[in-house]
Amino acid sequence: MDRPERLYDLPPFGDVTLLFNTDMHAQLRPHYFMEPPNLLAPKPLEGRPGYLAGEAMLRHYGIQRGSLEAYLFSSVDFVALAERFGPMGGGAYVGTLIRQQRAMAGERRTLVLEGGDSWTNSGISLLTKGQVMVDWMNRVGFDHMVFHWEYTLGRARVEELVKELKAQVVSFNIADDLFGDPIYEPYRIHEVGGYSLAIIGSTFPYVKVSHPEEFSEGLSFGVREKELQRYVDELRAKGVDAIVLLSHNGVPLDSAIAEKVSGIDLILTGHTHDYTPRPARFGKTWLVAGGAAGKAVVRVDLKLKKGGIEEIRQSVLPVASRLIQPDADLVAFVEQAYAPHRPYLDEVLGTAETLLYKRDSTYSTFDELSGRAIRAFYPEVDVAFSTGTRWGTAILPGQPITMDRLLAYTAFTYPEVYIFKLKGERLLAVLEDVAANAFNPDPFYQQGGDMSRVYGLSYDLAVNAPTGQRIRNVAIRGRRLDPNREYIVAAYGGRLQRSGTVLEKYTPRPIYEIMAEYIRQVKTVRVPPRPSMRVLDHRYVLPG
């Protein structure tokens, strides 16, 4: 494209414009983020949105290799394209693009929607307990949002921040655990262009499964598709013309919901960090996925009719920091937010000699680095687990590794590394359980995240094998797994330690402290991609 900035010149169309931002994970500075080289799919889901990666993504949507769109949507030629197009996202740039598009489309006919996972998981959000992201949202001007990782701030903190948030939280599936009463309004009806449009909110249904229960004490969540159907029917009975589900379920689950719940016109989905360069159609429902990491703002223009959508136009707008002139007030806001924390966040720990990345179905160089750091500090550890979370950043070869960039991967509110004993048979069962979740052919039984990463352990993976038979040929430190032996295991960012016997002589330390010390010691980080697992029934691609 000769003038890529023309991507942003979009005149008004139809009756209403939706601007969709999701899964920003509090990345307020422009950064690099590589899309997954692999999205391993069980056979029934192969080739569907949510399981397209790399070259397959480019082929499916007819995207030219080497283009800005290829840089945005795939991992192909990532380092070269990163050097060409520069960092993406950042609060000043995302906010400016939203403001510009709202002005172009028309203030009164535009809704700005936030799909969740935006208050947490960066250094600045950790240090401000999410405050900085609420302040940012208020400056930009959002209308509605839903939740997921926000609850790792703790229920009390979330409710404090909601009182300051100018946007309205809508969520039909957050309820009081004791009485079942909804905590937030399930939907909001807007009158636009002579039509009525309802926004139903759906928070991530597996908050209590994915995170320690104490963070959401007193609350219950769930897919609750029958309850969702009741709300859709209620809105139709009120004569609402079009219904949009603002969701944090992810593409696989929302595509299944689209085929099961009738009467939803459009689903805007987050959580799985996928993009749909074109709207996908499931049954009679359109589905649009919003990506992640602040890399894009999705604009959806709708021409409505009585009882539905007559025409839909979607534009995925790259937040390319070299193409957008950010608003001065947003630049100043970000700079002021970071100012008191710069000595900590901007400390240079070392230099990356090879690409460090996070997102993939089963492996990443960052997770290998975390395993190396844990083993360096605890040589007796046999196996180090790392989380299958999708958020993070990418650090290019030659870039400094700062504390801020390290926290982009590790800013958990429960970051402690636990050392514990786990029997071999239980260790194998854990891997099988994670695989059953990640690769279940029924999206209603996928409960979030990619495959847990392991250091010190090798295995073969059969994605399409029956439950309990996906993990094979497990070896630890080069020796075949002994089901009766107790192994010393390290893990963070979850509850795996509850499966074994915690060793009290080890004081739990945050993973980012351990990794920071390790990087300071080694100074230059070289981690070529060398997975310790082998995929038996899929082609597995390494970046580059």
PALUM-98924 format. One line per 8 residues: for each residue x, y, z of C-alpha. Coordinates in nm, 2 decimals, always signed. Layout:
! PALUM-98924
X/Y/Z ~ ...;
//
This chain:
! PALUM-98924
+0.00/+0.00/+0.00 ~ +0.15/+0.33/-0.11 ~ -0.02/+0.54/+0.15 ~ -0.11/+0.31/+0.45 ~ -0.23/+0.61/+0.65 ~ -0.54/+0.61/+0.41 ~ -0.65/+0.31/+0.61 ~ -0.79/+0.56/+0.86;
-0.99/+0.77/+0.62 ~ -1.34/+0.62/+0.66 ~ -1.65/+0.82/+0.59 ~ -1.97/+0.76/+0.79 ~ -2.18/+0.46/+0.68 ~ -2.51/+0.33/+0.79 ~ -2.69/+0.41/+1.11 ~ -2.44/+0.33/+1.39;
-2.07/+0.28/+1.43 ~ -1.91/+0.06/+1.69 ~ -1.55/+0.11/+1.79 ~ -1.41/-0.20/+1.96 ~ -1.10/-0.23/+2.17 ~ -1.02/-0.54/+2.37 ~ -0.74/-0.73/+2.55 ~ -0.50/-0.43/+2.57;
-0.36/-0.58/+2.89 ~ -0.26/-0.22/+3.01 ~ +0.01/-0.18/+2.75 ~ +0.02/+0.20/+2.76 ~ +0.35/+0.23/+2.57 ~ +0.39/+0.13/+2.20 ~ +0.55/-0.21/+2.18 ~ +0.60/-0.51/+1.96;
+0.37/-0.81/+1.97 ~ +0.40/-1.12/+1.75 ~ +0.09/-1.32/+1.65 ~ +0.11/-1.69/+1.73 ~ +0.32/-1.91/+1.48 ~ +0.08/-2.19/+1.57 ~ -0.28/-2.23/+1.68 ~ -0.33/-2.60/+1.71;
-0.69/-2.70/+1.64 ~ -0.88/-3.02/+1.70 ~ -1.01/-3.15/+1.37 ~ -1.37/-3.03/+1.40 ~ -1.24/-2.67/+1.44 ~ -0.96/-2.67/+1.18 ~ -0.96/-2.38/+0.94 ~ -1.22/-2.18/+1.14;
-1.15/-1.83/+1.27 ~ -0.96/-1.86/+1.60 ~ -0.74/-2.13/+1.45 ~ -0.57/-1.95/+1.17 ~ -0.20/-1.86/+1.21 ~ +0.10/-1.76/+1.01 ~ +0.08/-1.85/+0.64 ~ -0.26/-2.00/+0.68;
-0.40/-1.67/+0.81 ~ -0.25/-1.48/+0.51 ~ -0.39/-1.74/+0.26 ~ -0.74/-1.75/+0.41 ~ -0.79/-1.38/+0.40 ~ -0.58/-1.30/+0.09 ~ -0.34/-1.08/+0.27 ~ -0.02/-0.98/+0.09;
+0.30/-1.10/+0.25 ~ +0.52/-0.81/+0.37 ~ +0.23/-0.57/+0.41 ~ +0.12/-0.38/+0.71 ~ -0.18/-0.61/+0.73 ~ +0.05/-0.91/+0.73 ~ +0.25/-0.75/+1.02 ~ -0.07/-0.70/+1.21;
-0.24/-1.04/+1.15 ~ +0.04/-1.30/+1.14 ~ +0.39/-1.40/+1.26 ~ +0.53/-1.43/+0.91 ~ +0.85/-1.22/+0.86 ~ +0.78/-1.07/+1.20 ~ +1.12/-0.93/+1.28 ~ +1.18/-0.78/+0.94;
+0.83/-0.62/+0.94 ~ +0.87/-0.50/+1.29 ~ +1.18/-0.31/+1.19 ~ +1.00/-0.17/+0.88 ~ +0.67/-0.07/+1.04 ~ +0.78/-0.01/+1.40 ~ +0.61/-0.06/+1.74 ~ +0.23/-0.08/+1.76;
-0.03/+0.03/+2.01 ~ +0.02/+0.25/+2.32 ~ -0.24/+0.44/+2.51 ~ -0.18/+0.77/+2.34 ~ -0.21/+0.61/+1.99 ~ -0.51/+0.39/+2.06 ~ -0.69/+0.68/+2.23 ~ -0.62/+0.92/+1.94;
-0.74/+0.67/+1.68 ~ -1.06/+0.61/+1.87 ~ -1.12/+0.99/+1.90 ~ -1.05/+1.04/+1.53 ~ -1.28/+0.76/+1.42 ~ -1.56/+0.87/+1.65 ~ -1.53/+1.22/+1.50 ~ -1.54/+1.09/+1.14;
-1.83/+0.85/+1.20 ~ -2.03/+1.11/+1.41 ~ -2.02/+1.15/+1.78 ~ -2.39/+1.08/+1.84 ~ -2.41/+0.77/+1.64 ~ -2.09/+0.60/+1.77 ~ -2.05/+0.37/+2.06 ~ -1.70/+0.29/+2.20;
-1.68/-0.06/+2.35 ~ -1.42/-0.23/+2.56 ~ -1.40/-0.61/+2.56 ~ -1.21/-0.67/+2.88 ~ -0.86/-0.76/+2.99 ~ -0.74/-0.41/+2.97 ~ -0.69/-0.30/+3.34 ~ -0.41/-0.55/+3.43;
-0.09/-0.73/+3.33 ~ +0.16/-0.45/+3.28 ~ +0.41/-0.29/+3.51 ~ +0.22/+0.04/+3.53 ~ -0.11/-0.13/+3.60 ~ +0.05/-0.35/+3.87 ~ +0.20/-0.04/+4.04 ~ -0.12/+0.16/+4.02;
-0.36/-0.13/+4.09 ~ -0.54/-0.07/+3.77 ~ -0.60/+0.30/+3.83 ~ -0.40/+0.42/+3.53 ~ -0.62/+0.23/+3.29 ~ -0.95/+0.36/+3.43 ~ -0.81/+0.71/+3.41 ~ -0.71/+0.64/+3.05;
-1.05/+0.50/+2.96 ~ -1.22/+0.81/+3.11 ~ -1.00/+1.04/+2.90 ~ -1.06/+0.85/+2.58 ~ -1.44/+0.81/+2.63 ~ -1.58/+0.46/+2.64 ~ -1.94/+0.36/+2.66 ~ -1.95/+0.00/+2.79;
-1.71/-0.27/+2.90 ~ -1.70/-0.63/+3.03 ~ -1.44/-0.81/+3.25 ~ -1.20/-1.10/+3.29 ~ -0.84/-1.04/+3.42 ~ -0.97/-0.72/+3.59 ~ -1.09/-0.95/+3.87 ~ -0.73/-1.05/+3.95;
-0.72/-0.70/+4.12 ~ -0.97/-0.84/+4.37 ~ -1.34/-0.79/+4.38 ~ -1.32/-0.50/+4.62 ~ -1.07/-0.32/+4.40 ~ -1.27/-0.38/+4.09 ~ -1.58/-0.23/+4.26 ~ -1.38/+0.08/+4.37;
-1.26/+0.14/+4.01 ~ -1.61/+0.09/+3.87 ~ -1.73/+0.38/+4.08 ~ -1.47/+0.60/+3.90 ~ -1.53/+0.46/+3.56 ~ -1.74/+0.67/+3.33 ~ -1.82/+0.38/+3.10 ~ -2.11/+0.15/+3.20;
-2.03/-0.21/+3.28 ~ -2.28/-0.45/+3.13 ~ -2.27/-0.82/+3.21 ~ -2.56/-1.06/+3.23 ~ -2.34/-1.34/+3.37 ~ -2.19/-1.20/+3.69 ~ -2.42/-1.28/+3.98 ~ -2.42/-1.29/+4.36;
-2.30/-1.63/+4.46 ~ -2.55/-1.67/+4.74 ~ -2.87/-1.53/+4.60 ~ -2.81/-1.53/+4.22 ~ -2.89/-1.16/+4.18 ~ -2.70/-0.99/+3.89 ~ -2.43/-0.75/+3.99 ~ -2.44/-0.53/+3.68;
-2.71/-0.44/+3.43 ~ -2.73/-0.72/+3.17 ~ -2.78/-0.49/+2.88 ~ -2.83/-0.13/+2.76 ~ -3.06/-0.02/+2.48 ~ -2.95/+0.27/+2.26 ~ -3.17/+0.47/+2.02 ~ -2.97/+0.55/+1.70;
-3.08/+0.67/+1.36 ~ -3.44/+0.58/+1.42 ~ -3.36/+0.23/+1.54 ~ -3.30/+0.06/+1.87 ~ -2.98/-0.13/+1.94 ~ -2.91/-0.34/+2.25 ~ -2.57/-0.41/+2.39 ~ -2.56/-0.73/+2.61;
-2.24/-0.78/+2.81 ~ -2.08/-1.12/+2.87 ~ -1.79/-1.14/+3.11 ~ -1.54/-1.43/+3.09 ~ -1.74/-1.73/+3.22 ~ -1.45/-1.92/+3.39 ~ -1.30/-1.65/+3.62 ~ -1.31/-1.88/+3.91;
-1.15/-2.17/+3.72 ~ -0.87/-1.96/+3.57 ~ -0.77/-1.76/+3.88 ~ -0.76/-1.81/+4.26 ~ -1.11/-1.80/+4.40 ~ -1.04/-1.53/+4.66 ~ -1.02/-1.27/+4.39 ~ -1.39/-1.30/+4.30;
-1.52/-1.41/+4.64 ~ -1.90/-1.40/+4.66 ~ -1.95/-1.40/+4.28 ~ -2.05/-1.66/+4.03 ~ -1.99/-1.66/+3.65 ~ -2.07/-1.90/+3.37 ~ -2.16/-1.94/+3.00 ~ -2.53/-1.95/+3.09;
-2.65/-1.98/+2.73 ~ -3.01/-2.04/+2.84 ~ -3.01/-1.73/+3.04 ~ -2.86/-1.54/+2.75 ~ -3.14/-1.67/+2.53 ~ -3.39/-1.54/+2.78 ~ -3.24/-1.19/+2.76 ~ -3.23/-1.20/+2.38;
-3.60/-1.30/+2.38 ~ -3.68/-1.03/+2.63 ~ -3.52/-0.76/+2.41 ~ -3.70/-0.89/+2.10 ~ -4.03/-0.88/+2.29 ~ -3.95/-0.51/+2.36 ~ -3.91/-0.45/+1.99 ~ -3.54/-0.39/+1.98;
-3.42/-0.39/+1.62 ~ -3.06/-0.52/+1.66 ~ -2.88/-0.70/+1.94 ~ -2.50/-0.70/+1.99 ~ -2.32/-0.92/+2.24 ~ -2.01/-0.76/+2.38 ~ -1.82/-1.07/+2.49 ~ -1.51/-1.19/+2.65;
-1.57/-1.56/+2.56 ~ -1.33/-1.59/+2.28 ~ -1.38/-1.69/+1.92 ~ -1.43/-2.06/+1.96 ~ -1.69/-2.03/+2.23 ~ -1.86/-1.73/+2.08 ~ -1.89/-1.90/+1.74 ~ -2.06/-2.20/+1.92;
-2.29/-1.96/+2.11 ~ -2.38/-1.79/+1.78 ~ -2.50/-2.13/+1.65 ~ -2.69/-2.22/+1.97 ~ -2.85/-1.89/+2.08 ~ -3.09/-1.74/+1.83 ~ -3.16/-1.38/+1.78 ~ -2.81/-1.22/+1.83;
-2.72/-1.01/+1.53 ~ -2.35/-0.95/+1.61 ~ -2.09/-1.07/+1.85 ~ -1.79/-0.86/+1.93 ~ -1.55/-1.10/+2.10 ~ -1.23/-1.08/+2.29 ~ -1.02/-1.31/+2.52 ~ -0.85/-1.54/+2.26;
-0.66/-1.24/+2.10 ~ -0.77/-1.34/+1.75 ~ -0.85/-1.11/+1.46 ~ -1.12/-1.15/+1.20 ~ -1.00/-0.94/+0.90 ~ -1.35/-0.98/+0.77 ~ -1.66/-1.05/+0.97 ~ -1.73/-1.42/+1.02;
-2.08/-1.56/+0.99 ~ -2.21/-1.84/+1.21 ~ -2.57/-1.93/+1.15 ~ -2.75/-1.59/+1.13 ~ -2.50/-1.41/+1.36 ~ -2.20/-1.20/+1.26 ~ -1.89/-1.23/+1.46 ~ -1.60/-0.98/+1.49;
-1.28/-1.05/+1.69 ~ -1.08/-0.76/+1.82 ~ -0.72/-0.89/+1.86 ~ -0.51/-0.78/+2.15 ~ -0.22/-0.57/+2.29 ~ -0.35/-0.24/+2.16 ~ -0.24/-0.33/+1.80 ~ -0.57/-0.24/+1.64;
-0.90/-0.07/+1.69 ~ -1.19/-0.24/+1.51 ~ -1.45/-0.02/+1.35 ~ -1.79/-0.18/+1.26 ~ -2.04/+0.03/+1.07 ~ -2.40/-0.11/+1.07 ~ -2.69/-0.02/+0.84 ~ -2.99/-0.13/+1.04;
-3.34/-0.24/+0.95 ~ -3.64/-0.33/+1.15 ~ -3.55/-0.65/+1.33 ~ -3.18/-0.67/+1.25 ~ -2.87/-0.57/+1.04 ~ -2.91/-0.49/+0.68 ~ -2.54/-0.44/+0.60 ~ -2.22/-0.46/+0.80;
-1.88/-0.31/+0.72 ~ -1.57/-0.38/+0.93 ~ -1.23/-0.22/+0.93 ~ -0.94/-0.34/+1.14 ~ -0.74/-0.02/+1.19 ~ -0.37/-0.08/+1.28 ~ -0.25/+0.13/+1.57 ~ +0.08/+0.19/+1.39;
+0.28/+0.44/+1.59 ~ +0.47/+0.57/+1.29 ~ +0.14/+0.66/+1.10 ~ -0.06/+0.82/+1.38 ~ +0.01/+1.16/+1.54 ~ -0.10/+1.12/+1.90 ~ -0.31/+1.38/+2.08 ~ -0.09/+1.59/+2.30;
-0.31/+1.55/+2.61 ~ -0.29/+1.17/+2.59 ~ +0.09/+1.18/+2.53 ~ +0.12/+1.39/+2.85 ~ -0.11/+1.16/+3.04 ~ +0.10/+0.85/+2.97 ~ +0.43/+1.04/+3.04 ~ +0.29/+1.17/+3.37;
+0.16/+0.82/+3.47 ~ +0.51/+0.67/+3.41 ~ +0.71/+0.96/+3.56 ~ +0.73/+0.84/+3.93 ~ +0.80/+0.48/+3.82 ~ +1.07/+0.53/+3.56 ~ +1.37/+0.44/+3.78 ~ +1.21/+0.10/+3.83;
+1.03/+0.03/+3.50 ~ +1.31/+0.17/+3.27 ~ +1.60/-0.02/+3.43 ~ +1.78/-0.21/+3.16 ~ +1.83/-0.56/+3.28 ~ +2.01/-0.70/+2.98 ~ +1.99/-0.73/+2.60 ~ +1.80/-0.98/+2.38;
+2.02/-1.15/+2.13 ~ +1.73/-1.35/+1.99 ~ +1.36/-1.29/+1.95 ~ +1.16/-1.32/+2.28 ~ +0.79/-1.39/+2.23 ~ +0.50/-1.53/+2.42 ~ +0.20/-1.63/+2.21 ~ +0.18/-1.98/+2.08;
-0.03/-2.29/+2.15 ~ +0.24/-2.48/+2.33 ~ +0.58/-2.31/+2.35 ~ +0.76/-1.97/+2.35 ~ +1.11/-1.84/+2.40 ~ +1.00/-1.62/+2.69 ~ +0.87/-1.93/+2.87 ~ +1.20/-2.11/+2.81;
+1.37/-1.81/+2.95 ~ +1.16/-1.82/+3.27 ~ +1.24/-2.19/+3.30 ~ +1.61/-2.11/+3.27 ~ +1.59/-1.84/+3.54 ~ +1.40/-2.07/+3.78 ~ +1.65/-2.35/+3.73 ~ +1.94/-2.11/+3.78;
+1.81/-2.01/+4.12 ~ +1.67/-2.35/+4.22 ~ +1.91/-2.61/+4.06 ~ +1.72/-2.89/+4.24 ~ +1.40/-2.82/+4.04 ~ +1.32/-3.10/+3.80 ~ +1.04/-2.93/+3.61 ~ +0.95/-2.56/+3.59;
+0.59/-2.48/+3.47 ~ +0.51/-2.15/+3.30 ~ +0.16/-2.03/+3.23 ~ -0.03/-2.06/+2.90 ~ -0.14/-1.70/+2.92 ~ -0.17/-1.52/+2.59 ~ -0.06/-1.17/+2.69 ~ +0.29/-1.02/+2.68;
+0.50/-0.84/+2.43 ~ +0.79/-0.92/+2.19 ~ +1.15/-0.82/+2.23 ~ +1.34/-0.80/+1.91 ~ +1.70/-0.91/+1.87 ~ +1.93/-0.63/+1.99 ~ +1.66/-0.46/+2.20 ~ +1.72/-0.39/+2.57;
+1.52/-0.60/+2.82 ~ +1.38/-0.35/+3.06 ~ +1.19/-0.41/+3.38 ~ +0.88/-0.27/+3.20 ~ +0.92/-0.52/+2.92 ~ +0.97/-0.81/+3.16 ~ +0.66/-0.71/+3.35 ~ +0.46/-0.71/+3.02;
+0.49/-1.09/+3.05 ~ +0.49/-1.14/+3.43 ~ +0.27/-0.87/+3.59 ~ +0.05/-1.11/+3.78 ~ -0.12/-1.00/+4.10 ~ -0.03/-1.36/+4.22 ~ +0.33/-1.39/+4.08 ~ +0.49/-1.61/+4.34;
+0.70/-1.91/+4.23 ~ +0.62/-2.21/+4.45 ~ +0.85/-2.51/+4.49 ~ +0.67/-2.83/+4.57 ~ +0.68/-3.21/+4.53 ~ +0.46/-3.38/+4.28 ~ +0.44/-3.75/+4.20 ~ +0.50/-3.85/+3.84;
+0.15/-3.99/+3.78 ~ +0.00/-3.67/+3.91 ~ +0.23/-3.46/+3.69 ~ +0.12/-3.66/+3.38 ~ -0.25/-3.61/+3.49 ~ -0.19/-3.23/+3.51 ~ -0.06/-3.22/+3.16 ~ -0.35/-3.43/+3.03;
-0.60/-3.20/+3.20 ~ -0.45/-2.89/+3.05 ~ -0.44/-3.05/+2.70 ~ -0.81/-3.16/+2.74 ~ -0.90/-2.80/+2.82 ~ -0.69/-2.64/+2.54 ~ -0.77/-2.89/+2.26 ~ -1.13/-2.99/+2.34;
-1.32/-3.02/+2.01 ~ -1.63/-2.87/+2.19 ~ -1.56/-2.50/+2.26 ~ -1.81/-2.51/+2.55 ~ -1.55/-2.72/+2.74 ~ -1.25/-2.50/+2.66 ~ -1.19/-2.29/+2.97 ~ -0.92/-2.04/+2.86;
-0.55/-2.02/+2.79 ~ -0.30/-2.21/+2.58 ~ -0.10/-2.52/+2.68 ~ +0.11/-2.48/+3.00 ~ +0.48/-2.46/+2.92 ~ +0.73/-2.68/+3.08 ~ +1.11/-2.66/+3.13 ~ +1.31/-2.97/+3.21;
+1.04/-3.20/+3.07 ~ +0.99/-3.33/+2.72 ~ +0.68/-3.49/+2.57 ~ +0.49/-3.58/+2.25 ~ +0.15/-3.42/+2.19 ~ -0.14/-3.58/+1.99 ~ -0.40/-3.30/+1.97 ~ -0.67/-3.52/+1.83;
-0.62/-3.82/+2.06 ~ -0.90/-3.90/+2.31 ~ -0.90/-3.74/+2.65 ~ -0.63/-3.89/+2.87 ~ -0.42/-4.00/+2.57 ~ -0.28/-3.68/+2.43 ~ +0.04/-3.66/+2.63 ~ +0.30/-3.93/+2.54;
+0.67/-4.03/+2.59 ~ +0.72/-3.80/+2.88 ~ +1.08/-3.76/+3.00 ~ +1.23/-3.55/+3.28 ~ +1.59/-3.44/+3.27 ~ +1.63/-3.69/+2.98 ~ +1.49/-3.99/+3.17 ~ +1.15/-4.16/+3.13;
+0.88/-4.03/+3.37 ~ +0.85/-4.25/+3.67 ~ +0.49/-4.24/+3.79 ~ +0.58/-4.33/+4.14 ~ +0.86/-4.09/+4.19 ~ +0.82/-3.75/+4.36 ~ +0.96/-3.47/+4.15 ~ +1.06/-3.12/+4.26;
+0.84/-2.88/+4.06 ~ +0.82/-2.50/+4.03 ~ +0.52/-2.31/+3.91 ~ +0.38/-1.96/+3.92 ~ +0.07/-1.77/+3.81 ~ -0.17/-2.04/+3.90 ~ -0.27/-2.30/+4.16 ~ -0.06/-2.60/+4.05;
+0.12/-2.61/+4.39 ~ -0.21/-2.72/+4.55 ~ -0.17/-3.05/+4.36 ~ +0.15/-3.14/+4.54 ~ +0.33/-3.08/+4.87 ~ +0.47/-2.73/+4.90 ~ +0.83/-2.73/+5.03 ~ +0.82/-2.48/+5.32;
+1.19/-2.41/+5.32 ~ +1.15/-2.21/+4.99 ~ +1.00/-1.87/+5.04 ~ +0.78/-1.79/+4.74 ~ +0.93/-1.51/+4.53 ~ +0.77/-1.32/+4.24 ~ +0.87/-1.46/+3.90 ~ +0.97/-1.11/+3.78;
+1.22/-1.08/+4.06 ~ +1.38/-1.41/+3.98 ~ +1.39/-1.34/+3.61 ~ +1.52/-0.98/+3.66 ~ +1.81/-1.11/+3.88 ~ +1.89/-1.38/+3.62 ~ +1.89/-1.14/+3.33 ~ +2.12/-0.90/+3.52;
+2.36/-1.18/+3.57 ~ +2.37/-1.32/+3.22 ~ +2.34/-0.97/+3.06 ~ +2.29/-1.11/+2.71 ~ +1.99/-1.34/+2.65 ~ +2.00/-1.59/+2.37 ~ +1.71/-1.83/+2.35 ~ +1.68/-1.99/+2.00;
+1.33/-2.16/+1.97 ~ +1.38/-2.52/+2.06 ~ +1.06/-2.67/+2.19 ~ +1.09/-2.96/+2.43 ~ +0.76/-3.10/+2.30 ~ +0.68/-3.26/+1.96 ~ +0.34/-3.23/+1.80 ~ +0.25/-3.56/+1.64;
-0.06/-3.48/+1.43 ~ +0.00/-3.11/+1.32 ~ +0.27/-2.93/+1.14 ~ +0.45/-2.72/+1.39 ~ +0.61/-2.39/+1.28 ~ +0.89/-2.20/+1.45 ~ +0.92/-1.82/+1.39 ~ +1.17/-1.72/+1.13;
//
